[in-house]
Amino acid sequence: MEDNDIAPINIPYFSFKVSLSDVLINEVKKHSLTSLISSKIILHDIDIAQDIQYITTRNDVERFILDNDLVKEEDIIDDRRKVGDNCISFYNEDQSLKIKVYNKFVQMLESCEVLTVLGSRIHNIFVDPLLSLQAAMQRTSKTGVTRIEIKIYGEEIRNLLWYLDIFDEVKDNLKGYSFYRFSFEDQWKRLVDSIYVYDKQVTMVYLEEDNFFAYCHWWNKLTGKIQGGSQKNVKKEHLELLISNYSFNGKKNTQIITNILIEQYKRVENNITLIPGPKGGLYPNVKCKLSPEESGLVDYKSHQLGWVDKLTRNNLPLSKIIKIFNGDELEKITDYRISHYKAGHTTLSANSLYKVLSKGELPFRGNNSIVLEVIDEDENIIKIQCGKILEELVINEEKKFFFRAKNFIRNSNGTRDIAVENI
């Protein structure tokens, strides 16, 4: 690694972090730290954090610490475009101490990890929160929660009371700046209001050659952080499942970009919208510890985040979706599972009118079969595997067209079929 204050110049080193997040500070014994230290391992810094009720903003804290001469302006870390308006960090005079104050709930909603652009930490709120965070959030759900963190630099291991005295001094110095009562539910609704106005659709990307899928639910225009997820090894036939499970209800459409093709989909049934799991996966396989509602993530303006304890690639989509067809050209199919297309004589109604929206070919019993997506007179989308007569009608068509289903018949080989005519 590069030279810095951890090791002497030109001396290679490895750094690692020991997390004691679920251990109360008065239970951390001095010998626990001492046991980590040897001639080849040195202490670089110790972090101490506490969650308190109510929330504040970066501007409020910055104005308070400058007006009260607690720090100089140059000691405030210029990272607003990295962390946003709900977090601030600053050093003491000799830079032996770094202090960080932030809205814990909003940071988990808005941002992924510091060095990551696309990702999600919402699972930390209700799927798998640490015990300490779970207790803090239940205690502060009606008021909001601010986390105060201090990072103390230095190799020397001090008495625990020494660290606690410094932390108490930091909290005493911060007394007097503005706090606000703002429940988790109200903070969630404020976020939804903002994305409801500006983000007209969920955006997804699928790179077929790389079998790579990614999506964005919302993004922070200040930090560039994207709330969403990605998955490798996604086959084309699994797209419908992912589009459905990670779309929102209501009027908001989902736009998916596949190579250079842009398509739009819409949910026609309301259900929960999934979030990425603890390891970023898009197929849940762990049990949820809390409900979204317990964490303030209520169903609001058709935004209903949720979780299922186990879901695989073979599960049915959480909600039925339809493709939004634009223009006159026949679209390409997007559902590549032949089992989802049913024979025309079992799905079409005699003397009914249909409009062909998309056409494609899928393997079936050793041959390729033409499949269609059509819309009926009640605007229902129907997926059809063509029989001989319908196949002859559509095989050379390149534009959307209407046809009428007539009477049911049997072909010369004994198979059932339905007669159709172009309109």
N, C-alpha and C positions, 0 to 999 in steps of 0.2 A: 504494500500500500504506500501512498505518498507520505512524505515527511510531514509531520505536524507536531503538536504539543504532546502527543501521547508517548512517543519514543524519541531517543536521540537521533540526530541526522544520520541517514544512511543505514539505520537499523530497521530491518523488516519486522512487521508485527501483524498480529490479528486482533481485531477488537470484537467483543461479544457483550451482549446485554443479559443480565440475570433479572428476570421479572419476579417481583414479589407483590403483584397487584392485589392478590387476595389475602395478603398477610397484613394484619394490623401492625402499625409501626412499633407499638409497645411490646409486640411479641417477637420483634426482630432482635436477636441477641448479638452482642458485639462479637462473640466468637464465631457467629455465622458468617460475618464478613471476613473476619480474620482467617477463617479456614480456606477462603478463596485466594488469599494472597500468598504468594511465594516469591522466590527470587526471580522468577520468570513471568509472574503475573502481578500487575500493578492496578491499583484503583484509579480510574480516571475521573468519575463523577458519580454522585448519588442524586436520584430524583425523589422528591417527596410531593405528593399531591393530595388535595382534599376537595370534595364536592360540597358546595354550599347552595342554599336556596336562592332563587331569583336569578335574573340574567342582567347582563350589561353589554355594551358594545365597545368596539375598538376606539371609536372617537371619544366616548365618555372617559375611558381609562386614560387615554393619551392626554386629554385636556387636563384631567385631574393631576396626574403625576408631574406634568410640566408646570402647571399653575402653583403647585405646592413644592416645587424645587426638589422633588424626590429623585429625579434623574435628569440628565442633560439630553437634549434632542438627539444628539449623535449616538446616544446609548440605546435608543429605540430601534429595534431591528426593522429594516425597510423590507418587509415581506408581505405587504398587503395583497399584492397580486399573486401570491402563492397560497395564502391562508384565508383571505377574504376579510370581511368587515366585522366578524364576530370573534376575532382572535388577535391578541397582541403579545409580543415578547420584548423584553428589555433587560439590560445588564445593570448591575450596580457599578459604582465608580471604578473599582479596580478589576472589573469583569471576572471576579471569582464566583459570581452568582448570576444565574439567568432566571428571570421570572416570566411566567406565561399565564395569561388569564384568558379564558375562552368559554363560549357557550357550547357545552358538551353535546347537547342534543342536536342543535343545528349543524355543528361540525360533522356529526355522523350522517346527517341527512344530505348535506351538500357536497362533502368531500370524500374521496377515497384516500389512500395512503399518500404521504407527502411527495414521494418520488414517482407516483403513478398518476396518469392522466385519466384513464378509463377504469372504473371499478366501483365497488360499493362497500359501505360499512353498515348498511341498514340492518344486516343480520345481527350486528352487535347490540341492536336496540331490543329485539324481541326473540330472535331465534336462539342465540347462544351467548347472552351477556355474561360477563364475569360476575361472580357472586357479589362482589363489592359494588359493581356498577348496577346490577339488578336491584340491590337494596337501596342505592342512592336514587335511582330513577323512580322507584315506587314511593320513596319519601318526598320527592320533589315534583311529581307529575303535575300538580296543580299550580306550582310556582315557577317552574323552569329550574335549570341547574347550571351553575357556573363552576368550572374547575380551575383551581389555582394550583399551579405547579412551580416548584423551584428546582433548579439544577445546581448543585454545589460541586465546584471543581476542586480537585486536590487529591494527592495520593494518601495523605494521612487519614487514618480511621479514627474518628472522634467518638466521644461518648454520645449516646443517643439523645440525651438531654440537650447537648450542644446543637444538634441538628434541629431539634424541636424549638429551641429558643430562636434560632434564625427564622424558622417558618412562622412562628408567632409574631416576630418583629415585622416580617413582610405583611402579614394580615393586618397588623395594627396600622402600618403605614398606608394601607389601602382603604382603611375605614373612612367613609365620607364621600366616596364617589357614587354615582347614580346607579341604583338597582331598579329593576322593573319586575312586576309579577306577570308572568306570561306562561300559561300552561303549555304542556307538550301538544295537546290537541289544537290549541290556537296557533302555535308555531307551525304545525303541520298544515293547517288550513291556510295560513299566510303563504307558505311555499306553494301549495296547490293553486292558490289564486294567481300567483305570479306566472307559473308555467301554463295555467289554463288560458291566460290572455296571450302570451307570447309564443308558446310552442303549440302549433296546430296539429302536430302529429308525432308519433313515436318513429324514430329513424332506426332502421336496421341495415346491415351490410352483409352480403354473403359472397365470398370469393370461391367459386366452384372449383377452380383448379387446385386451390389450397385447402378446400374443405373447412374454411374459416368463417365463423359467424360472430357478429358483434351487434350490440344494440345500445341506444341511448334513450333513457327516459327523460332526463333533463340535464342541463349543463349550467355551470356558473360562468357568466360572461366576464366576470372580473378575474377569476383564477384560471379559467379554462378547464376546470375539472368537470368530468363527465360522469354522471350517475348512470351506471349501466353495467354491462358485462360482456364477456366474449368466451368463445369455446372453439377449440380445435377439433378436428376429426368429425365434423358435422356433415352427414350425408344429405343429399338433396331431398330424399324422401322424408327427412325429419324436419324440414323447414316449416311445414304447416303446423306442427306441434309447437315449435318455438315461437312462431309468429303469434299463435293463439295465446299461449301461456304468458307472454311478456307484452301483450297489448293491453290498453286500457279500455274500459267500457265507454258507452256514450257516443258522442259525435266525433271524438278524436280518431282519426285514421292512423294506420300504420303504414309507413313508406319503407319498402325494402329495395335496396340497390343491389342487383346481382350482376356483377361485371359492369356492363354499360346499360343494362335494362333497369328501368325504374317501374315498380308496381305498387299498387296500394290495396290495402285490405281493411276490413271493418268487422268488429265483433257484432254478432246479431243476438247474442245471449250474454247476460251479465254474470260475471264471476270474479274471483280474486285475480289480481295480477301478481305473478311471482317475482321474487327478487333473487339475485345470486346467493349461493350458499356460503358458508364460512371459508371455503377454499376457492370461491369464485365459480364453482360449478353451476350449471343451469338445470341439473336434475337433482332435486332435493333427496337426501337420504339420511337426515338426522332429525330427531324429534325436537319440536319447537318448545322452548321453556315458558314463553309468555304468549299471550294473544296480541295481535297488533293493536286492538282496541285498548288493552291495558297500558300500552305504551303511547297512547295518544293518536295512533295512526288509524283514525276512523274512516269509514266510507264517506267521501266528500267529493261532490262534483264528479262522480263516476270514477274517482281514483280510490281503489280499494286494494291496498297491498295485502298480501297474505302468504301462506305457506302450507304445503302438504308434507307429511312426514316422509313419504317415499314416492318417487315418481321415476319412471324409466322411459326409454325411447319407444317402448311398445304401448304406453298408455295412450288413451284417447285425449285429444286436446281438452283443456278446461272449458273452452267456449267455442261454439261454432263460429267460423269466420267466413266472410264472402269476399271475393275479389271485386274491386271497383274497376269496371271496364270503361275505357275512354277511347274515342276515335272509332274508325271504321274497320281497321285491320284486325284480323283474327289474332287474338293473343296466344302466347305460349302457355301451356298448362304449368301449374306450379305444384300440384299434388302428384307425386310420382309413385304412389302406391296403387297398383292395379286393383287391389281388393276394395278400394274406395269407389270404384266405378262399377255400376251395375248394368246388366243387359237392358237394352232399350225396351224390350217387350215386358219387362218387369217394372220399369220406372216411368214410362211414358203412358199418357192416357189417350185413348182413341178420340179423334175429332178435336184435339187440343192443339193450340198454337205455341211454338217455342222459338226462341232466338238463340242461335249459336254464338257463343262468346269466345271460346278458346278451343284449340285443337292440338293434339299431340299423339305420339305413339309410345306404347309401353309393351314390354315382353309379356306374353301370355301363352302358357303351354307350348313353349318352343317356337312360337311365332310372334310377330309384332301385331298388336291390335290397335286400331284407331280409337281414341277416347276423346270425349267432348265435355265441355261445361256449357250447359244451356240454362236459360232463364224462362220460367213459365209465365202464364198470364197473371199469376199472383205474386210475381217477382221473387219466386224461390229459385235458388241455384241448384241444379241437378247435375250429377256427374254420371255420364253414360259411357258404357262400352258398346261400340257400334256393332250391330249385326250386319249381314251382307248388304241389305237394301240401303240402310242408312250410310254405310261405308261408301257405297257407290255414289251416293248423293253428295257427300262432303269431301271426297278425296282430293278433288282439284280446286276446292274453294279456298280463297285467300282473304276474303272479306266477311264480316259478320252478315248473317242472313237469317231469314225466317223459314221455318218449315212447319207443315202440319202433319201430325201423327194420324193415321187413318185406322184401318182394321188390322187385327192380329191374324197372322198367317203361319203356315209351315213351309220351309224351304224344301227343295227337292231332296236334300239329304236328311230330311226329317227334323231339323232343328227349328225351334220356334223363332219367330221374328215379327216385326211390325212394319206395315207399309207406310211410307212417308211420301210427301210431295213438297217440292220447293215452292215458296210463295213469292 
